[in-house]
Amino acid sequence: MGENRLIQDRYRLLELLGRGGMGEVWRARDESLGRQVAVKCLKPLGPYHDPALARVLRERFRREARVAAALSHRGVTVVHDFGESDGVPYLVMELLDGRDLSRLLQDNKGHPLPVDDVTDIAVQVAAALAYTHQHGIVHRDLKPANIVRLTDGTVKICDFGIARLGDDIGFTARLTGTGVALGTPHYMSPEQIGGGEVDRRSDLYSLGCVLYEIATGAPPFDLEDAWAVLVGHRGTPPRPLRELRPELPGRLEEIVLALLAKRPEERPDDADELIRRIQGGGTTPAAVTAVELPDPKGGSRLPTWTRGMTTGHKALGAALGALSPDPGAALSGRWDAVPAAPRRTDDVRRGPIAPTGDEEPCPAAGYRPVGTTGRDGPARVRRPAAPLPVERAADLAARHREGIRLAGQGRWAQAGEAHRAVATERAALLGPDHPETLASRYEAAFALVRTGRVADALAAYTDIAEARARVLGPDHPDTLAARQETAYALGRLGRHFEAHHVYSAVLAARVRAMGPDHPDTLRCRHNLACALGRLGRLDDACRTAREVAAARARVLGPEHPDTLVSRCEVAYAQGQLGRWAEALRQYRAVAEARERVLGPDHADTLAARYETALSLGRLGRSADALSLYRDLIEDRSRVLGPAHPETLRARHGLGVNLGRLGRWEEALTEARAVRLLREHALGPAHPDTLVSHREVAVALGWLGRWTDALAEYRRVAAARERVLGPDHAETLASRNDEAHCLERLGRGAEAGELYRRVAVARRRHASGGA
């Protein structure tokens, strides 16, 4: 829908206010009544959308209209109308003049809201929830972005897209999928994460998360990895609010912690009781008893798969996770330069789980608190010219947290800019070698890798590793973390021999400093297994990956995500060795375990299902592979979107197996569709786009259309030569394809000359010549 468009001869769209994964919201004018309204439109999915996905989104959209229209309360956004225009569903709502709580926090530069505002918002949202719950409606996606504070102070709840009606459970289950935990990870209740039934107390837990964030500036489990956030909700006690913000009233802290009780029966029974507690009319239980944290030796009340997971703040450095009430603490300019010392497991920031067959990003580093001493005597202390004011420290901490929040949303370019800006200011204020400066530079380099600037990231990690070695020592865990990232970047750049050398050195140092079974040591051994595979040492890679998987199962638990990543690496090596039956069994087992632990729609679960389908195809079981690919395409389209690279990867696999079954017309149609989508989403020279061009050429050849196939092969060869160089293995493979095509067209002399050139280039490349 476009600006100034008239819907149903009544609603004129004036200005786009926002865009989300499901729809767009426009400021519009109701021409019949002469009033300003908001119009929410379901976004068209384009010509290549999945019909099943479209049906689900339409039903969810209609459901939002149905649920919201049934409510009439000052704390709930009013719905005026619902319909379809040119096949696009739309919802007409009151136009809200205000800011959602997420924007309020951003406008406040990440600082928490005043205590009176927190209390007022809590009472108003609780009143709205009391009303909706009385009508049998559970919101299920309460978060700061769905709570709007108007300019007159009124607070309203909006977006009932995944709400559940108490008398309509079956309908909701069909929309969401049985057992699928929908919601936003930072604000989901433990029972919602587990995929079980939720009731009004789940909304109260989510409200507790919201209140925690607006009262302290960060959600209760402020982690960059969605898995770690979910683990926090299910088994980790939130940090007391007054540790983060000492001036908060004790009663408010008790109320919020009561809302965040892990078991629903330990929370307030309903929103009315919550209001009574806030207004002082009820009793508030004592602070929630802390949940026992995992014991590295076992015996924890938490499940085994939580062992080794980080539960604290991300790599904010000393005193940045929570600003100390002592003005002399936090970023005062004092810092330790100490010898290497083992680091506790809960100091480790977990990076996102790497794709199958790749190294894992290394955790970022934590630092010793200010004013401590090393094992060999007092720490060396450096000071800037003047102490950093606590207000400036708070600002830098908030901006650092914002960078990590952006990274958690996958907005890596913005995250990198944020961290680079903070690093520049910290270098000027604290010095270039201050741990906080290096922590920001580390995060900025991490973002560089994720935006494809791997060479720049390698240079940055190398500098960071050298600086940390100078001030912390060469075997300090933080130094080793930076060195391990240099190896990861080297591997991404194809410099596998150098990567292997660095991984080996870091592994030896980690074993000395931390022991062979420390999670960081095992992470490094896993990466070493990946590097061995890239060097062609597949038997060594498979054996090492097996050893790491066994150690991780023993230390972290058999279904810990890291254990499953190593099992995937075992399967990958087995496949490379041609042992596809063994790889298939391993991938299937991993997929089942991930579905149990992470849920059926988690990206890692879907990745294991993809590898299962790929293995079936390699075993010649293309009919079975087709069935898996079709289901996977449907699920990835629903979860990630129909044009997401991983969805297109599954569609590519579908086309390949159609060809293996001799269904070449269908294979050609699928390959062309995927090529078009990849060109639009990834660019014409992206490796995946070129693979699709080649798949089109293969299908054309099998259909006997060799002239058309030759044009595709030449396009791929020219693009690879331009990007990779004339002697790159993939360029030469494309030239070989081109020669084969010439041969089939009867142009034997041209084909022979091209075959000869390819052979010469391959010999030159193998001998290391120029």
N, C-alpha and C positions, 0 to 999 in steps of 0.2 A: 504494500500500500504506500502511496506517495503523498507528499504534502499537498494540501488544498483539495484533496480528493473528497467527494461527497459520498457517504455510505448510506444506502437505503433512502436517498433523497432527504436525509435528515441531519446526519452528523458529518460536519466538515473538519477534516484533519488539518491542524494548523502547525503543529511543531512536535517533532520526535522528542519524547522525554527520557526514554530509556529502552534498552534492548537486552533481553536475556536469552537463555538457551531455548525457551519455548515460545516466546512472543515479543511483541513490541508494544510500548505504551505511548500513546499520542495525546497531546492536549488538543481538544476539539471543541467545536461550538455546536450546540444543539439548536439547529435553525428553527425548529418548531417552538421551543420554549425560550430561546434567546439566552441560554445560560452556557457557561463553560463546563465541560465535562472531561473525563479521561476515558480514552478508548483503548482497550487492550486487544490486540489482534494476534491470532496464531500465525506464526511466520510460515510462508509457503516453503515446502521442502525441495522444490525444483524438479526437473524432469526425471531425475534418477532416484527419487526417493523410494523407500521401501513401503509398500502399501500397508503392511502390518503396523509399522511404526506410525504412519499417518493416522490409522484408526485409533491407536492407543492415545496419541496426543490429542486428537479431537475429543475423545471421551473424557480425558482428564480436563480439557478446557471446558467442556459442557458441565462437567462435575463442579468445577469452581463456580460457574455461574449459578448452578442449582443450589449449592451450599450457601454461598454468600447472599443470594437473593432471599433465602429463608430467614435471614437474621436481620434484626432491627435493634441496634444498640449504638449509643454514641461512641463506643469504643471499637466498633467494627465498620469497615469501609462500606458505604452504601452502594448497592448495585441497582442501576436504573433500567437496563435493557440488555437483551442478548439476541443474537441472530447470526446470519451468514450473509456475506456480500461477495459475489463472484466465487463462491465456494470457500471463502476464508471466514472462519468463525470470528466473531468479535464480541466484546463485553464492554458495556458502557457503565462507568462508575463515577462517583463524585470525584471532583478534582481536588486533591489535597494540597493545601498551601502550607508546606512545612518541609522537614528533613527527616529521613529515616535515621534510626539510631547509628547505623554504620557511618552515614555521612556526618552525623553530629560528632562522632569520635574523630573522623578525619579532619573536620573543620577545627577541632580542638587539638590538632597535631598529635593525636594518639593519647593525650592526657585524659584521665577519667573525668566524669561529669561531677558537678557539685553534689554533695550528699543529699541535700534537699531535693534536687532533681531526680536522683536515683530513687529515693523513697516515693516521690510523686509518680514517677513512671511505673514503679512496682505496683502501687495501689491501682492505678488506672488499667494496667494490663491484666492484673488479677481480676478486676471487676468484669472486664470484657470476657476473660476466660470463664469466669463463673457463669456468665450468661450463655456462652456457646456450649459449655459442658452440660448445663441444664437442658439444652435442646439436643443432647446426644451427639454433639460434634466435637471431635478431637482434631486439633489443627495439624499436628505431626511435623511441622516445619517452622516452628517459631524461632526466629533469629533476628538480629538487629536490623537487617535489611527489610524485614517484613513488619516492622513496628515503626510507625510514623508519628512524630510529634509536630503538631500544627503550631503556627505562629501564636495562637491564643493559648497554647499550653495543653490542649486536648491531645490525648494519645490514642491512636487507632491501630488495630491489627488488620493486615491485608494479606492477600495471596493464600487462598484456601485450595490450591491446586492439588494437594495430596491429602486433604482432610478426610477423615473417616466418619461416616454417620453411624451412630450406634445401632440403628436398626437396618443397616444396609451393608453388612460386612462382606457378603459374597460379591457384591458389585465392585467394591474397592479391591478385593483380592484379585479379581480378574484384571483390573487396571494395572496393579502394581506388580503382580506376580507373587504367588504364595511364598512367604518366608523372605522376601526381598526387603532389606532395611532401607527405606527411602528417607531422605532428610539430608541435613548438612552436617558433616562429621563433627565440627566443633560444638554442636548444640544438640546432639542426639542422646537420648537416654540409653542406659545399658540394655534395657529390654528391647528397645527399638533396634539397637545394633545387632542383638542376637536374633532378630527376625521374628520375635514372638509377638503376641498380642499386646497392644498398648491401650491405655485408658487415659483419663484426665491427668493422672499423676505423671505421665510421660511429658505432657505439656508443661507441668510445673517444674520438672527437671530442666527442660529447655529454657524456661523462664529463669531458673537459677543460673544457668550458663550466661544468659544475656545480662542479668543483674551483676554477676561477677565481672563481666567485661566492662560494663559502663562504670562500675565502681572502682576498678583497678587499672583499666586501660588495656587489658588482655584477657582472652577467654581462659577458663580454668586449665585447659591443656593446650598451651600455645606452642604447638609443634608443627614442623614443616611437612611431616609425613603423615598422610591420612591414617595409615595403619597404626602408627604410634598414638595418634589422637584417640582412635577407637579403643586401643588397649588402655589408655589412661581412663577413659570413661568407665570401662568395665571393671578395672581392678586397682586403680590408684587413687588415693585420697587427694583431693585438691589442696593446694597450698592455702593456709589460712589467709584471708583477705588482708588482715592488718599487718601481716609480714610485708605485704606489697605497698600498703597505704595505711600507716599507723594511725592517722586521725579518724579513720572510720569508726563509728559507734560499735561497741561490742555486740549490741543487740542485732544490728543489721548483719554483721558477720555471721552470727548464729543462725539467723533466718535463711541466709543464702546457703550456708553449709547444710542446713536441714533439707533444703530443696534439692541439693546435690547428693543426697543419700543414694547409695547404690541400689538398695532394695526399695521398691515402690511403697511398701507398707511403713517404711521409716520416714517418709516425707509427710508434709501436711496432707490431710485426707482430701481436701478440695480447695478451690481458690477462695471460697468464703473464709475458711479457717486461716488461710494465708493472710487475708486482709485483716482479720482480727489480730493476728500476731504482729503485723506491721504497725497497726494502730494501737498496740499495747493492750488489747482486750483478751488475750489468750496467753497460754503458757508456751514458752519456747524450750524445747529439750536442750540438754547440755550439748556442747559441741560434738559433732559426729566423731565417733571413735575412729582413729586411723586404721586403715586396712593394712595388714601385715605385708611388707614388701618382700619380694622374692629373695630367698637365700641362695647364694651361688652354689651351695652344697646340696640344695634340695630342701624338701620339707616345708615349702611355702604353701600357703593356702591359695595362692594364685595358680592358674594353670601353667603347665611347663612351658607353653609357647610364649609366655610373657618374659621369660628369663632373658636378661641381657638387653631388653628394650629400654630406651631412654624414656624417662617420665618428666624430666625437668624442663626448664626453658632451653631454647636453642642456643647456638654458640654466641652468646652475648658477651662473653668474657666476664671477668671479675666484677661482681656487684651490678651488672647490667640487667640481670634477670629481674631484680627488684631493687629499686634505689633505697639505700639505707637511710634511716632517719638521721644518722650522724652526718652532718654536713662535711665532715672531713673524710668520709668514706666515699664509695663509688668512684667516679672518675676524678680523683684528686691529682693524678699525675704520678702517684707512687705505684710501682709495680715490681714484681719479683723477676729476677733472672737467676734461675736455680738449676742445679744439675737434674739430669733425667730422674724421674720418679714415676712409679706405676700409678696409673690413673684409675679411679673407680669406674666400674661399668656404667653407672648412671651419669657419668660426665660425658658420655659419648653421644654425639649427635648422629643419628642414623640418616644416611642419604637415601634417596628413593631406590627401590629394588631395580637392579639393572635388567635389561632384556636378556633373554636366553642367549648364551654364547658370547657375552661381553663381560668385561670386568665390572666390579662394583665400585661406585664412587666411595672414596674414603670419608669417614666421619670428620666433621670439623673439630676443632680443638677447644678444650676448656682451659682455664688458667687457675693457678693457685691464688687464694685470696690475698689482698693487699696486707702487708705487714707481717707475713709469715717468714719463716727461715727455712733454708734448705737443710738437707741432711748433713752437709759439711760445714755448717755454721751460718751466720747471718747472710741473708740474700743481698745481692748487689742491688742498690736502689738508684733509680734515675728520677729526676724531677724536671718538669717543665719550668719555664721562667716564673710562672705564678700558678697557684692552685686553680683548677677549673671550677667555676661556680656550679652549684648543684642544679640550678635551672638549666645551664648549658648541658650538663651531664644528662638531665632528664630528656632534653630535646634530642640529643644524639641517640640516647637509648630508644626513644620512641621511633625515631627515623630508622634505626637499625631493625627494630621489630617490624616496621612497615615493610622494609625490604624483604624480610623473611616471609612476611604474610603474602607479598606479591609472588615470591617464589613458590610458596605453597599452592597458589592458584595457577601456577604454570606461566605466569607473566614474567618470563625470565629477563627480557630486555629492560623492562621497568625496574625489576629487582636489581639488576646490575648497575643501572644508573644511580639508584638510591644508595647502594653500598659504596660505589666509587665516590659519590659526594661526601658521604660520612667518612670514608677513609682519608680523603683530602683534608677535611677539617681536623680529624684526629691527628694526622701527621703534623699539621701546623701547630696544634695546641699541646700535644703530648709527645711528639717526636715520631719519626718514621719507624723506629723499632719497638715502639710501645706495643704490648700484646693486643690492646684494643684496636690499634691501627692495623696490625697484622690480621686480626680477626675479620675486620671489615674488608681488607684486601682479599682474604681467603674466600669470603662469600662472593665478592665481585668476580673472582676467577671462576668460582663454581658456576656462576650465571653465564660467563663467557662460553664455557663448554656447552651449556644447554642451548645457547643461541648459535652454535656452529663455529664460533671463533676459537677453535681448539689451539691453533698456533699461538694466539695471543694469551690464552689461558696457560699454556706451557711456559711461556716466558714469565708470567706473573707467579706461577707456583714455584718456579726455580728461584726467583728473587726472595719469595716468602720463606722457602726452605733454608736458603743461605742466611737470612736475617734471624730466623729462629735458632738455627745452629749456633750463631754467634752469641745470642743472649740467653738461650735456654740449654744449649748443649746439643751435640749431634744425635744423641739417642733419646732425647725428650719425646714423649708421645706426640706433642704438637708438631715438632720438627718432622717426625716420621710421617705424620698425617699429610703434611705438605709434600714430602718426597714421594709418598705413595700416589698423590694426585698427579705429580709429574709423570710417573709411570703410566697412569691411566691415560693422560693426554698423549703420551708417546704412542701407546697402543692405538688410540683413535686416529693418529696420523699415519698409521701403518708402519711405525718404526718398532717392530715387535722385538727385535733382538735387544735394542736399548731398553725397552720396557721390561723385558725379562731380567736384564742385569740389575735394574733398579729394584724391582720387586724382590729379587733374591737378597740384595743387601738390606732392604727394609725388613724383610722377614727375619733375617738373622738378628737384627737389632731388636725387633719386637719380641722374639723368643727370649733374648737376654733380659730385656726390661720388664716384660709382662708375663712371660711364660708361654708355653706352646698352646694352651687352651683358652687364652684370653680371646674374647670376640674379635678384637682388632687384629690379633695374630691370625686368627682363622680367616678373617676377611682378606688379609694379605695373601695367605696361602691359596685361597680361592682365585684371587686375581692372577697369581702365578700359574695356576692350572690353565686359566684362559690364555695367558701368554704362550704357554707351551703348545696349546692347540694351534694358535696362530702361526707358530714356527713350524708346524707340520709334525710335531712330536706327539702324535695323537695317543699312543699307548701311555706315554708319561702323563699326558693331560688327563686321560680317563682315570688312571690310577690315583693321581693327586686329588682330583675332584671327588673320587670315592672316599678317600681318607678324610677330606674336609667335611664331606656330608656326614660321615660316621661321627666325627668329633663334634660337629655342630648338633647332631641329634643327641649326643651324650650331654653336652654342656647347655644347649639352649632348648632342647626338646625336639622330638621327631617331626613336629608340624610347625615349628617356628619358620617364619618366612625365609630367613637366611639358610636354614637347612634345606628348604625346598628349592631355593635358587641353586645350591650346590648339586642337588639331585638333577636339576635341569641341565647343569653343565655336564654331568655324567652322561645323560641321555644325548646331549649334543655331540660329545666326543664319540659315543657309540654309533651315532648316525654317520659321522664323518668317516668312521672305520667301516661303514657298510653293514653294521650290525643293527639293522632297522627294527627287527623283531624285539630285540632287547630295549632299544630306544622307545618303541611304542609302549611297552609295558611300563617303563619308567615315567613317560609323559602322562599316561593315563592315571597312574598312581598319584602323581603330583597334582593333576587337575582335580581329582577327587578330594585330596587333602586340602587344597586351596579353597574349594567350594565349601567344605565344612568350616574352615577357619575364617576365611575372608569373605565368603559369600559368593553366589553364582555370577554376580555382575562385576566383581573386582577385576581390574585390568590384568592382574597376574593370573587369575583363574582363566580368563579369556585367552591369554597368551599360551597357557599350557594346553588348552583345547585346540588352539591353532597348530601347535607342534604335533599334537596327536593326529590331526587330519593330515598334516604334511607327511608324517610317518606312514600312514595308511596308503597315501599315494605312492610313496617310494617303494612300498611292498607290493604294488600292483593292485591294491584293493581300492580302485578308483570309485566304484559305486558307493562303498562305505564312506570314502573320503568326501564325496559329493554331499551326502546326507549331513555329515558333520559341518562342512563348510556352509551349507545353507542355514543351518541353525545358528552358526557363529555369526554369519552376516546379519541375520535378524537381530541377534542380541547386541552386537557391536553397533549397529545402526541405532538401536534404541538407547544404548548407554552413551556412546561416543558421538553419534551422528553419522549419517550416510556417506559423508564425504571425508570422514576422518581417515588419515593414512592407514591405521590398523584395520578399519573396515574395508578399505580398498585392497589391502594386502590379502584379506580373506577372499574377496571377490576375484583377485588374481589367481589364487589357488583353485577356486572353483573353475575358472576358465581353463587352467592347465589340465585339470582332471576331465573336463568335458572333451578336450582334445585327445587325452589318453584313451577315452572310450570311443573315439572316432566320430564324435559329434562336432565336426569342425565348423559348421555354419554357426552353431550356438557359441562355440568357443570364440569365433571371430567377433560376433556381436558383443560378447562379454568383454573381450580384450579391448575393443574400441571404446566401449563405455568407460572402462577403468582408465584407459589412456587419457580420455578427455577430462575426466575428473582429476586425475593426477596433474595434468598440465595446468589446470585452473588452480588447484590447491598447492602444488609443490613447485611448479615452474617447468618449462619445456626441457631444461637440461638436468633436472634432478635424476639421480640414478634409478629411482623407482619408475619415473616416467619413461626413461629409456628402456627399462625392462619390459614395460607394457608395449612400447613400439616394437620391440623384438618379438613379443608374443603375437602381435598382429601379423608380423611378417611370417612367423612360423605357420600360423593358420592359413594365410594366403598361399604359402607354398604347398601345404597339404591339399588345398583346393585347386592346385594347378595354376594359380594366378601368379606366375613367377615374375612378370614385369612389375606388378604392384609390390610384390615382396622385395624385389631388388631396391626399389625406392625407399622402403622402410629400413632395410638393412643399411643402406648408405647413409640415411639420416642419423641412425644410431652411431655408426662408425665415425661420422664427421663430428658429432657432438662429443663423443668420448675422446676423440683425438684433441679437440679444442680444450676440453676440461682436464683430461688426465695425461695427455701427451701421446705422441705417435707410438711409443714402445711399451705403453702400459699393457698389462695382460688382458684387460677387458677390451681395450681398443683393438688389440690383435685378434681377440676372439670375434669381434664384430667384422673385422676385415676378412677373417676366415669364412664367416657366414656369407659375406658379400661374394667371395670367390666361389663358394658352393652354388650360390644362386646363378652366377654367370655361367657356371658349368651346366646347370640344368636348362639354361636358355640357349645352349649350343655355342656359346662364346668361349671356346676352350682356350684360345691363346691368351685372352685377357685373364681368364681364371688361373691359368698356369703361372703367369707373371705375378699375379697377386699372391698366390700360394707361396711362390719363391720368396717374395719380399717379407711375408709373414714369418717364414722359416728362418731367414737371415736375422730378422729383428729378435726373434725368440732366442736364437743362439747367442746373439750379442748381449741380450738382457741376462741370460743365464750365466755368461762368463763375466758379467759386471762391467762390460765395456761401455763406452759412450755411444 
